[in-house]
Amino acid sequence: MKVLGFMPIHYGIEYLKESLLSIKDHVDGMVISYTHKPSHGFKTILECPDKAEDIRKICEDVLGDKLIWDEAEFYGAEFQHRNVAKKYSQGFDLIISIDADEVFEPTEIEIALKYAYTHNERYYGIKGYLNFWRSFNWICLDGFRPIRIENLNRHNSLQNLECPLTIYHFSTAQKREIMEYKYSCFGHANEIKKDYLENVFYKWTPENNFGDLHPVSLNLWNAIKYDKNKLPNFMHSHPNFNKLLI
């Protein structure tokens, strides 16, 4: 079972090191597909807070000779950026994709890979997302199951949405500069609730724990308490670990 790791990235230094640490021992090579401009179909006048040289340095330090660095520009939809993995897929059985704000539970990755390797579908949605909200102490749950594993030996377009793997998702546990930049140009930029950051994201506190927190969907995401000590040990030294609010 030969596994290619893949990460599309434009920004995301805040959790990049930990994201790569969670997956590096489970892949034979890791493609980092970097673009210096937004790749999800939306432009922005804001300057990206994260620099290419800083992103690459982290990738080199963590991945060593497993790193495959690919740099290009994308002007269309997100799928064009994610398709870069196919350039390097020859000779591999599986592609496992991870975003820079995701940390996979290392003890469960092999289970997920074997699940995808032995089942008959090509694409595998992950059952097990924990969406961290404003800190490591709160999470929001939903039924979304993004595709993160592809079995290259299956010549069909079928999906299996039951692949077991805990994914710690820090999309809404990031610093202000990234939140404001991301929501100006990510794939759902034109769907975000009006004044979402000011009226929902920044207004929420543990003492003012109102619901309906999802940036796009209605009546979704209510923050519930989470024991952050369950996170992988390398997350305990993250600068955000002890913050009450990020």
ChimeraX attribute file (.defattr): number of C-alpha atoms within 10 A of each C-alpha:
attribute: neighborCount
match mode: 1-to-1
recipient: residues
	/A:1	10
	/A:2	13
	/A:3	21
	/A:4	25
	/A:5	25
	/A:6	28
	/A:7	21
	/A:8	23
	/A:9	25
	/A:10	21
	/A:11	23
	/A:12	22
	/A:13	21
	/A:14	20
	/A:15	22
	/A:16	20
	/A:17	22
	/A:18	21
	/A:19	25
	/A:20	23
	/A:21	18
	/A:22	20
	/A:23	21
	/A:24	18
	/A:25	13
	/A:26	18
	/A:27	18
	/A:28	15
	/A:29	22
	/A:30	28
	/A:31	22
	/A:32	21
	/A:33	21
	/A:34	23
	/A:35	18
	/A:36	16
	/A:37	19
	/A:38	23
	/A:39	26
	/A:40	19
	/A:41	15
	/A:42	17
	/A:43	14
	/A:44	14
	/A:45	8
	/A:46	12
	/A:47	9
	/A:48	18
	/A:49	12
	/A:50	16
	/A:51	13
	/A:52	16
	/A:53	9
	/A:54	11
	/A:55	20
	/A:56	15
	/A:57	11
	/A:58	16
	/A:59	22
	/A:60	15
	/A:61	11
	/A:62	17
	/A:63	19
	/A:64	13
	/A:65	11
	/A:66	18
	/A:67	20
	/A:68	17
	/A:69	13
	/A:70	14
	/A:71	13
	/A:72	12
	/A:73	15
	/A:74	17
	/A:75	14
	/A:76	13
	/A:77	13
	/A:78	16
	/A:79	11
	/A:80	14
	/A:81	21
	/A:82	16
	/A:83	12
	/A:84	20
	/A:85	23
	/A:86	12
	/A:87	9
	/A:88	15
	/A:89	16
	/A:90	10
	/A:91	10
	/A:92	16
	/A:93	17
	/A:94	25
	/A:95	25
	/A:96	24
	/A:97	20
	/A:98	22
	/A:99	20
	/A:100	22
	/A:101	22
	/A:102	23
	/A:103	25
	/A:104	23
	/A:105	17
	/A:106	18
	/A:107	12
	/A:108	13
	/A:109	20
	/A:110	13
	/A:111	14
	/A:112	20
	/A:113	23
	/A:114	13
	/A:115	16
	/A:116	25
	/A:117	21
	/A:118	9
	/A:119	14
	/A:120	16
	/A:121	20
	/A:122	20
	/A:123	25
	/A:124	26
	/A:125	20
	/A:126	21
	/A:127	20
	/A:128	20
	/A:129	22
	/A:130	18
	/A:131	22
	/A:132	23
	/A:133	28
	/A:134	25
	/A:135	21
	/A:136	26
	/A:137	20
	/A:138	21
	/A:139	25
	/A:140	21
	/A:141	16
	/A:142	13
	/A:143	9
	/A:144	12
	/A:145	16
	/A:146	13
	/A:147	18
	/A:148	16
	/A:149	27
	/A:150	23
	/A:151	23
	/A:152	19
	/A:153	13
	/A:154	16
	/A:155	10
	/A:156	12
	/A:157	8
	/A:158	12
	/A:159	14
	/A:160	18
	/A:161	16
	/A:162	15
	/A:163	23
	/A:164	19
	/A:165	21
	/A:166	19
	/A:167	20
	/A:168	21
	/A:169	22
	/A:170	22
	/A:171	20
	/A:172	20
	/A:173	23
	/A:174	21
	/A:175	14
	/A:176	12
	/A:177	13
	/A:178	20
	/A:179	15
	/A:180	13
	/A:181	17
	/A:182	22
	/A:183	18
	/A:184	19
	/A:185	20
	/A:186	17
	/A:187	16
	/A:188	15
	/A:189	17
	/A:190	13
	/A:191	11
	/A:192	15
	/A:193	16
	/A:194	12
	/A:195	10
	/A:196	16
	/A:197	17
	/A:198	10
	/A:199	11
	/A:200	18
	/A:201	17
	/A:202	13
	/A:203	12
	/A:204	19
	/A:205	13
	/A:206	15
	/A:207	6
	/A:208	8
	/A:209	12
	/A:210	14
	/A:211	15
	/A:212	14
	/A:213	21
	/A:214	21
	/A:215	21
	/A:216	16
	/A:217	12
	/A:218	10
	/A:219	10
	/A:220	16
	/A:221	19
	/A:222	17
	/A:223	22
	/A:224	15
	/A:225	13
	/A:226	17
	/A:227	10
	/A:228	16
	/A:229	12
	/A:230	9
	/A:231	15
	/A:232	16
	/A:233	9
	/A:234	11
	/A:235	21
	/A:236	15
	/A:237	9
	/A:238	13
	/A:239	11
	/A:240	19
	/A:241	17
	/A:242	14
	/A:243	11
	/A:244	13
	/A:245	19
	/A:246	17
